[in-house]
Amino acid sequence: MAPDEVMVTQLFAEEEHEDQYTLSTLDYVVFDPGVFCEKNSVREFASYVLPPIYWCVFLFGLIGNSLVLITCVYNRKLKTMTDIFLINLTIADILFLITLPFWAIATSRDWVFKTALCKAVNSMYSVNVYSGMLLLACISIDRYIAIVQATKAQKYRTKKLIISKLTCLIVWALSTGLSLPEILFSIVKEESNSSTCTMSYPAELSKTLKVGVLSLKVTVAFCLPFLVMVFCYAMIIPILVQARGFQRHKALKVIFTILSVFILSQLPYNCILVLRALNTANVSSFECATTQNIDIAYKITQSIAFLHCCLNPFIYVFVGVRFKSDLLNILKKCTCIGEQQWAKVLLGDNNKKPLSETRDSKMGTLSL
């Protein structure tokens, strides 16, 4: 066998059990012996476009989620199941956001950190994907029970906090279990003059594990939460339509915002994951140019999916009058600006009621 053929065969065998995960892209991918697909263009695109996005998501997401965490710790007691779910969602988002600086550095340069940090970054990302999406589904179920099954919800009123805490514990345990591939198979691969944080599977299980991991992410972190959210809010909307009061319109807007943001941020990314799974399973084989476009689309859609960490506080928390009132209390204590000035900013100019009257609404159960 000629030396060139030996080199190609070795590269092909190596690629069979190696999966380029979220932080790197191979310079070359081998489809057939003797055929190389250069990926320098993908890496160059990522190095220029992605770091600013990562830093922006990190900064805005950290500010929003930190405000939620501070408000919950200093000014509120966790009284409802949704409060428990929201604080866990905030913690999940913060844990992921603190890994984004590493993503930015690795994308603009090489992976300059140790293997332990590579495993931590990949696994924290995976845990956030699963736990965040599952917690959004839990919030939807809680709102469905509180509004559509209000009578039955009263029977479990004394146990609701215990149930919510147990549910969160199960979500975290399940998310950690589903992230075991990232914990076990993340490595730092040394190449010529560069190093990358990637996932390397055992050769004999490569294809099975790759397809399995991608399928789990699409199924558990997108399809399942999406179906749960659609069902729950489809049941809630008729109740809201029949209700009276200005809160009805606000609640409907929140529902449509939740579903729209979820679809727009998560659907494109998961479509690319499906394409990658099909390519890995050899159901569909793509030419080099198509694969390059898929890699670029993967990085772009993944960055869009990250925006959910920034938007969650505004969608689920900042739109609520009760949270705005609690945040107003903190701002009033920490600054010299009076309550009326902060109220105009947080509660709107049209809200003329005192703070004590805005905390509880006749339609409090419709607050999403």
N, C-alpha and C positions, 0 to 999 in steps of 0.2 A: 504493500500500500504506500502510495506516495506521501511525502511529509505533509503536503497541503491537505490531503484527504484525512490524514490522522488528526491534524489540528482541527479540522471542521467537525470530525466525528466527536472529538473530545468536547468541543464547545457545545455541540448539540446535546450530548449526554448531560453536560452540566446544566444546560438550560431546562432540561426536563424536570429537574428536581429543585429548581430555584425560582422563586416568585418575587419579582420586584414589587415591593409593597409601596407604601405611600410616600416614602421619603427619597426615593431614588429612581433612576431610569437607566437601564443598561445602554451602553454605547452601541451595541450590536445585538440583534436577535436573530437566531438561526431558524428558518422555517424548514428548509430542505438542505441536505448536504451540498455545500458549494454555493448556497444562496445566503447572503448577509443582508440584514436590514439595519441601516445606520440610524441611530437614535440621538445623535448629537444635536440635531435641530430641536428635538423635544426638550432635551436638557437645557439648551440655550434659551428656549422660550420660557421654561419654568423659572430659570434663574433671574430673568428680568421682570416677569409679570407677577409671580406668586408672592415673593417676600413682602411687597407693600400691602397686598391683600391680607396676608397673615398678621402683619403688625397692626393693621386697622381693626381687624376682627378681635385681636387680642386686647387692644386698648379699649374699644367701645364695649366689648363684651364684658371685660373685667369691671369696668365702671358700673354698668347696668346691674350685673349680678351681685357686685359688692354692695350696692345700695339696697338691693333686696335682702341680702344676708344681714346687713347691719340693722335694717328696719325690723326684721323678724326677731333678731336677738335682743335688741334694746327697747323696742317699743310695743311688741306684740307677744301674745301667748298663742301657741298653735292650737286653735280651738276647733278646727274642722279638718276633715280628711284632705281636702284640697290644699290647706295650709301645709300639711305634712308632705304631700306630694310635691308642692312647689318648692319647699326648702330643699328637698332631696334633688329636684331637678336643677336648682341653683348650684348645689354642691357639685353635681355631675358636670355642669357646664364650666364651673371654675377650675375643676381638676383638669379638664381638657384644655382650657384656655391657657393655662400656665405651661403647656407643652408647645404652644405655637411659636414662641421664640426659637426653640430648637428646630422646628420645621423651617422657619425663615432662614436660619443660618445654614442648615443642611442643603436647602434648595439653592441658595446663592453661592455656596461654597461646597466643600465636602463634609462628610460626617466626621467631626473632630472630637467626638465624645466617646466614652467607653461603651462596651457591649451592654452593661447593666442599664445604662440610660437609654440605649436603643430599645431594649425590651420594655422599659418603663413607658417610653413615649408611645410606642406602637400599641401596647396593651391598654394604656389609659385612653387612647383614642377609641379603641374597640369597645371598652367598657362604657364610654360616654355614648357611643352610637346606640348600643343596645339599651342601656338604662334610660337614656334621654327619651328615646322613642316609646319605650314601654311605660314610662311615667306619664307621657302625654296621653297614652291610651287609658291609664288609670284615672287621670283627671277627667277624661271624657266619661268614663263609667261612673265616677262619683257624681258628676253633674246630672247624668241620666237618672241615677237612683234618687238624687235629691229633688229633682223636678218632676220626672215622669212617674216614679214610684215613691212619691212623698210619704204615703201612708205606711208602706213597708219600711221606709227609712227611719221612721220614728221608733220602730221596735228595736233597732240596733243603735239608737242614739248614744246609749251609755258605753257601748263597745266600739264606737266608730274609730276612736284614736288608736285603740289596740289593734283593730283590723288594719288600719292604714299603716301603722308601724310594721306590722307583720308582713304586709304586702310589699312595702319598701325593702324589707330585709330579703324577701324572696327575689325581688327584682335585682338587687345588688348581687346576690349569690348567683342567680342565673346569668347575669351579664358577665360576671367574673369567670364562670364556667365556660361560657361561649367564647371568651377571650383567651382561653388556654393556648390555642395555636400561636397567637402573638407572643405569649409569654415563653413558650417552649422553643419556637423556631426562629425568633428574631435574632439576627447576627449582624456583626460589622464585617463586611467583606472588603478585603484589601485588594485593590487592583493596581495597575501601573500608575503611580503618582496620585492615587485617589482612593478614598474609602467611602463606602455607602452603608447605610442602615437598611437592611433588607430581610426578607424571610426566606429561609432555605429549608425545604422539606426533604425527608428521606426519599431517595430515588424510587424505591419500590411503592411508595404511597403518594408520590407527588401529585399526579392528576386527580386522584380521589380527594385528597385534602384540599387542593386548590378549589375544585368545583364545590366541595362541601362547605368551605368557609364562605365563598362568594354567595352560594345559595342561602346559607343561614342569614347572612347580612340582608339580602333582599327580602327574605321571607319574614324573619323575626323583627328586623329593624325598619321595615317599610310596609310590606303587605298587611301583616297582622295589625299593627297600630292604625293603619289607614282604614281598614275595614271596620275596626272597632269605632274609630272616630266618626266615620260616615254613618254607621248605624245609630250611635248614640245621639248625634246631633240631628239626624233625620227624625228621631223620636221627640227630641226637645223642641224643634222648630214649631210644630203645630200647637204645642202648649204655649209658647211665647206669642204666637199670632193671636191666640184667644185671650191673652192677658191684657190688662189695661195699665196705662202709665207710661211715662217717658222712658223708664228703664228697659221696656220691651224692645224699643228700637235700638238701644245701645247694645243689649244682649245679642240681638240678631246680627248686628254689625261685627261684634266680637267673634261670633260663630263663623261667619263667612271669612273673616280675616284669618282665623285659625286654620281653616281648611285651605284657603288660598295660599297662605304662606307655606304650609306643610307641602302642598302639591308642587308649588313652584320651586321650592328649595330642595326637595328630596327626590321628586320624580326623575328629573334629568340624570342625576347621579346614579340612581338605581337602574335606569335603562342602560347606562354604560356598564354597570356591574354585570347585567345580564349578558351583554355582548361579550364581555371578557370571559364569563363562565362558559358561554357557547364556544368561544375560540379555544379555551383551555380543554374542553371536552371533545374537541375536534368535530363538533357538530357543524360548525362553520369555520372555514379557513379564509383568512383575509390576506390580501397582498400587502406589501411593505408600506406603500403610501397610505392605505386604509388603516393599517395598524398604527402608524404615526399619528394620523388624525384622531383615532380612538384614544391614544395616550394623551394627546393634548386636550381632547374633550373631557377625559377622565379628570385631569388636573383642574380644569375650569369648573366643571360641575361639582367636584368635591369642594372647591373653594366656596361655591354658592351654597352648598349644604352646610358649610361652617357658619354661615350667617344666622342660622337658627339659634346659635348660642347668644348672638347679640339681640335677636328679636324676641326671644322667650320672655325676658323681663317685661318688655313693653306690652306684649300681647296678653300675658296671663296676670300680670301684677299691676303695672302702672296705670292700666285702664280702669282699675277698681277704685271706687271712691274711698273705701275703707283704707286701702294702702296709701292713697294720696294723703289722707288725713293723718295717718301715722307718720309718714315722711314729713309732712308739714310740721308736726310736733317736734321732730328731731331738728329740722332746719331752724325753727323758731328758737329752740334752746341754744343752738350752736352759733347763731348769727344775730346781728343787731336789727335785722329786717323784721318788721312786724307781721302778725298773723294775716292781716288783710292783704298785704302785698304778696306774700307767698300764696295765699289762697287764690288770688287772681291768676297766678302762673299755673298752679297745680290743679285747681278745681274749676277754673274758667271764670270769665267775667260774668256769665249769666247765673252763676251759683251765688245767690245772696244769703243762703242759710248759714247760721253759725256752724262752727266746726262740730259741736256736739250733736247737731241735728243731721249732719251729713254722714255720720259714721254708720248708721243703720238705716236701711231702706226697707220699705214695705215689700219690695221684691228682692230682698237680699239673696234668696235662694237662686235667683237668676243671674247673679254676678258670676261671671266665668273667669 
